[in-house]
Amino acid sequence: MAGRQAKVIRPAQSCALLRYVRKHADPARSRVMVLLSLKAGLRAAEIAQLEWSMVLDATGQVTDSIAIDDRIAKKGSGRRVPMHPDLRSALCALRGKCSGDGPVIRSQRGGAMNPNSIVNWFVTLYRELGFEGCSSHSGRRTFITQAARLTYRAGGSLRDVQLLAGHRSIDTTQGYIDGDSHAQRKLISLL
């Protein structure tokens, strides 16, 4: 299974990715798409179906969390994901360019994008950057791996990562977490 999983995006690659999308035809939309994947762990279908009502408060301002409805989540596993500051800023910038109704991510023609279009968008993006083995799921794997590695700092557990990912089983969450050979070597040296 490990050979078939999408690769995790490394920090330098994340920076390169965000720099690269600045040159896109709609850089604000592209930045939000990347950050929804990397900083919120959303699946391609969730990115495609995310609506402004899920990220705005009653006054029309971007909130501090994403309310992913059961109807757009895989297996009806809706959840609330706290908003990363970079994502919140990007959503505010995108919000300033649109009405704040309907889908957050729109096609260049103005309609909602479908999940396959999101998948293809990421495939093209990673191919252009030369990121071998990366797919639309790479951002999600990156999010889950980073959250798992940092959860102890927040006083959390793997259960918290499972809830953020919207997984029914902690075994599924564990399957997403990428090992770190440097940490493994360091751990062995401490034995």
The 8 nearest C-alpha neighbors of each residue, nearest first, counted from 0:
[[1, 3, 2, 4, 174, 5, 175, 6],
 [2, 0, 4, 3, 174, 5, 177, 175],
 [3, 1, 0, 4, 5, 6, 132, 177],
 [4, 2, 0, 1, 5, 132, 6, 133],
 [5, 3, 1, 2, 6, 0, 132, 175],
 [4, 6, 137, 133, 134, 132, 136, 7],
 [5, 7, 133, 137, 132, 4, 8, 140],
 [6, 8, 141, 137, 140, 9, 5, 138],
 [9, 7, 141, 12, 13, 137, 6, 10],
 [8, 10, 12, 11, 13, 7, 141, 14],
 [11, 9, 13, 12, 14, 8, 15, 141],
 [12, 10, 14, 13, 9, 15, 8, 16],
 [11, 13, 15, 9, 10, 14, 16, 8],
 [14, 12, 16, 10, 11, 15, 9, 17],
 [13, 15, 11, 17, 16, 12, 18, 10],
 [16, 14, 12, 18, 13, 17, 19, 11],
 [15, 17, 13, 19, 14, 18, 12, 20],
 [16, 18, 14, 20, 19, 15, 13, 30],
 [19, 17, 15, 16, 21, 20, 14, 22],
 [18, 20, 16, 21, 17, 22, 15, 23],
 [19, 21, 23, 22, 17, 18, 26, 29],
 [20, 22, 26, 19, 18, 23, 17, 30],
 [23, 21, 20, 19, 26, 24, 18, 25],
 [24, 22, 26, 20, 25, 21, 29, 19],
 [23, 25, 26, 22, 21, 29, 20, 107],
 [26, 24, 23, 28, 27, 29, 22, 21],
 [25, 27, 21, 29, 23, 28, 20, 30],
 [28, 26, 30, 29, 93, 25, 31, 92],
 [27, 29, 31, 30, 26, 25, 32, 93],
 [28, 30, 26, 32, 31, 27, 20, 25],
 [29, 31, 27, 33, 32, 28, 26, 34],
 [32, 30, 34, 28, 29, 33, 89, 35],
 [33, 31, 29, 35, 30, 34, 28, 36],
 [32, 34, 30, 36, 31, 35, 37, 29],
 [33, 35, 37, 31, 38, 36, 32, 86],
 [36, 34, 39, 32, 33, 38, 41, 37],
 [35, 37, 138, 40, 41, 34, 33, 139],
 [38, 36, 138, 34, 142, 40, 35, 39],
 [37, 39, 34, 35, 40, 36, 142, 83],
 [40, 38, 35, 41, 36, 37, 80, 142],
 [41, 39, 139, 36, 142, 37, 38, 35],
 [40, 42, 36, 39, 45, 35, 139, 46],
 [41, 43, 45, 44, 46, 40, 139, 136],
 [42, 44, 46, 45, 114, 117, 118, 47],
 [45, 43, 114, 47, 42, 46, 48, 71],
 [46, 44, 48, 42, 47, 43, 49, 71],
 [47, 45, 43, 49, 44, 48, 41, 42],
 [48, 46, 44, 114, 45, 112, 113, 49],
 [47, 49, 45, 46, 44, 71, 50, 102],
 [50, 48, 46, 45, 102, 47, 103, 53],
 [51, 49, 102, 103, 101, 52, 53, 48],
 [50, 52, 53, 54, 103, 99, 100, 55],
 [51, 53, 55, 50, 54, 100, 56, 101],
 [54, 52, 66, 51, 50, 65, 55, 67],
 [53, 55, 65, 51, 52, 61, 62, 66],
 [56, 54, 61, 60, 62, 59, 52, 51],
 [55, 57, 59, 58, 60, 62, 61, 54],
 [56, 58, 59, 55, 60, 52, 62, 61],
 [59, 57, 56, 60, 55, 61, 62, 52],
 [60, 58, 55, 56, 57, 61, 99, 52],
 [59, 61, 55, 56, 58, 62, 57, 91],
 [62, 60, 55, 54, 91, 56, 59, 87],
 [63, 61, 55, 64, 56, 54, 60, 65],
 [62, 64, 82, 81, 61, 65, 87, 54],
 [65, 63, 81, 82, 80, 62, 66, 79],
 [64, 66, 80, 54, 79, 53, 67, 81],
 [67, 65, 79, 53, 68, 78, 64, 54],
 [66, 68, 77, 78, 65, 79, 53, 69],
 [69, 67, 77, 70, 71, 66, 72, 78],
 [68, 70, 77, 75, 72, 76, 71, 67],
 [69, 71, 68, 72, 75, 77, 73, 67],
 [72, 70, 69, 68, 45, 48, 73, 67],
 [73, 71, 69, 75, 77, 76, 70, 45],
 [72, 74, 75, 76, 71, 69, 77, 165],
 [75, 73, 76, 72, 69, 77, 70, 71],
 [76, 74, 69, 72, 73, 77, 70, 71],
 [77, 75, 72, 165, 74, 69, 73, 78],
 [78, 76, 69, 68, 67, 72, 75, 165],
 [77, 79, 67, 66, 165, 76, 80, 68],
 [78, 80, 66, 65, 67, 64, 81, 163],
 [79, 81, 65, 64, 163, 82, 78, 39],
 [82, 80, 64, 63, 65, 83, 79, 39],
 [81, 83, 64, 63, 87, 84, 80, 65],
 [82, 84, 86, 85, 87, 38, 81, 39],
 [85, 83, 87, 86, 88, 82, 63, 89],
 [86, 84, 88, 87, 83, 89, 34, 38],
 [87, 85, 89, 83, 88, 84, 34, 90],
 [86, 88, 84, 90, 89, 85, 82, 83],
 [87, 89, 91, 85, 86, 90, 84, 92],
 [88, 90, 86, 92, 91, 87, 31, 85],
 [89, 91, 93, 87, 92, 88, 94, 86],
 [92, 90, 94, 88, 89, 93, 87, 61],
 [91, 93, 89, 95, 90, 94, 88, 27],
 [92, 94, 90, 96, 95, 91, 27, 89],
 [95, 93, 91, 96, 97, 92, 90, 99],
 [94, 96, 92, 93, 97, 91, 98, 99],
 [95, 97, 93, 94, 92, 98, 99, 27],
 [98, 96, 94, 99, 95, 93, 100, 103],
 [97, 99, 100, 94, 96, 95, 101, 51],
 [98, 100, 97, 51, 94, 101, 59, 103],
 [101, 99, 98, 51, 102, 52, 50, 103],
 [102, 100, 50, 51, 103, 99, 52, 111],
 [101, 103, 50, 104, 49, 111, 51, 105],
 [102, 104, 50, 51, 49, 105, 101, 99],
 [105, 103, 102, 47, 28, 111, 112, 106],
 [106, 104, 111, 110, 109, 112, 102, 103],
 [105, 107, 109, 108, 112, 110, 111, 104],
 [106, 108, 109, 105, 110, 25, 24, 112],
 [109, 107, 106, 110, 105, 111, 112, 104],
 [110, 108, 106, 105, 107, 111, 112, 104],
 [111, 109, 105, 106, 108, 112, 107, 102],
 [110, 112, 105, 102, 106, 113, 104, 109],
 [113, 111, 106, 47, 105, 116, 110, 114],
 [112, 114, 116, 115, 47, 111, 117, 44],
 [115, 113, 44, 117, 47, 116, 43, 118],
 [116, 114, 118, 117, 113, 119, 43, 44],
 [115, 117, 119, 113, 114, 118, 120, 112],
 [116, 118, 120, 114, 115, 119, 43, 121],
 [119, 117, 115, 135, 121, 116, 120, 43],
 [120, 118, 122, 116, 121, 117, 115, 123],
 [119, 121, 117, 123, 118, 122, 116, 124],
 [120, 122, 124, 135, 118, 123, 119, 125],
 [123, 121, 119, 125, 134, 124, 120, 126],
 [124, 122, 126, 120, 121, 125, 127, 119],
 [123, 125, 121, 127, 126, 122, 120, 128],
 [124, 126, 130, 128, 122, 127, 123, 129],
 [125, 127, 129, 123, 128, 124, 130, 122],
 [128, 126, 124, 125, 129, 123, 130, 122],
 [127, 129, 125, 126, 130, 124, 16, 19],
 [128, 130, 126, 127, 131, 125, 124, 133],
 [131, 129, 125, 128, 133, 126, 132, 127],
 [132, 130, 133, 129, 126, 125, 6, 128],
 [131, 133, 6, 5, 130, 134, 4, 125],
 [134, 132, 6, 5, 137, 131, 130, 125],
 [135, 133, 136, 137, 122, 5, 121, 132],
 [134, 136, 121, 118, 137, 43, 138, 122],
 [135, 137, 139, 134, 138, 5, 140, 42],
 [138, 136, 5, 140, 7, 134, 139, 6],
 [137, 139, 37, 36, 141, 140, 136, 142],
 [138, 140, 40, 142, 136, 141, 137, 36],
 [141, 139, 137, 143, 142, 138, 175, 7],
 [140, 142, 7, 138, 144, 139, 143, 8],
 [141, 143, 139, 40, 145, 37, 140, 144],
 [142, 144, 146, 140, 141, 145, 147, 139],
 [145, 143, 176, 141, 147, 146, 142, 177],
 [146, 144, 148, 142, 147, 143, 141, 149],
 [145, 147, 143, 149, 148, 144, 150, 142],
 [148, 146, 144, 150, 145, 149, 143, 157],
 [149, 147, 145, 146, 150, 144, 151, 143],
 [150, 148, 146, 151, 147, 152, 145, 153],
 [149, 151, 155, 153, 147, 152, 146, 148],
 [150, 152, 154, 153, 155, 149, 156, 148],
 [153, 151, 150, 154, 149, 155, 148, 156],
 [152, 154, 150, 155, 151, 149, 156, 146],
 [155, 153, 151, 152, 150, 156, 149, 159],
 [156, 154, 150, 153, 151, 159, 157, 152],
 [155, 157, 158, 159, 150, 151, 154, 160],
 [156, 158, 160, 159, 161, 147, 155, 150],
 [159, 157, 161, 156, 160, 162, 169, 155],
 [160, 158, 162, 157, 161, 156, 155, 163],
 [159, 161, 157, 163, 158, 162, 164, 147],
 [162, 160, 158, 164, 159, 166, 163, 172],
 [161, 163, 165, 159, 164, 160, 158, 166],
 [164, 162, 160, 161, 165, 80, 159, 78],
 [165, 163, 161, 162, 166, 160, 40, 143],
 [164, 166, 162, 76, 163, 161, 78, 167],
 [167, 165, 161, 168, 164, 162, 172, 171],
 [166, 168, 165, 169, 76, 161, 171, 162],
 [169, 167, 170, 171, 166, 172, 161, 173],
 [168, 170, 172, 171, 161, 173, 158, 167],
 [171, 169, 173, 168, 172, 174, 167, 166],
 [172, 170, 174, 169, 168, 173, 166, 175],
 [173, 171, 169, 174, 175, 170, 161, 166],
 [174, 172, 170, 175, 176, 171, 169, 157],
 [173, 175, 171, 172, 176, 170, 177, 1],
 [176, 174, 173, 172, 140, 177, 143, 144],
 [177, 175, 144, 173, 174, 143, 178, 140],
 [176, 178, 144, 175, 179, 7, 140, 174],
 [179, 177, 180, 176, 183, 182, 144, 181],
 [178, 180, 182, 181, 183, 177, 184, 176],
 [179, 181, 183, 182, 184, 178, 185, 177],
 [182, 180, 184, 183, 179, 185, 186, 178],
 [183, 181, 185, 179, 180, 184, 186, 178],
 [182, 184, 180, 186, 181, 185, 187, 179],
 [185, 183, 187, 181, 186, 182, 180, 188],
 [186, 184, 182, 188, 183, 187, 181, 189],
 [185, 187, 183, 189, 184, 188, 182, 190],
 [188, 186, 184, 190, 189, 185, 183, 182],
 [189, 187, 185, 186, 190, 184, 183, 182],
 [188, 190, 186, 187, 185, 184, 183, 182],
 [189, 187, 188, 186, 185, 184, 183, 182]]
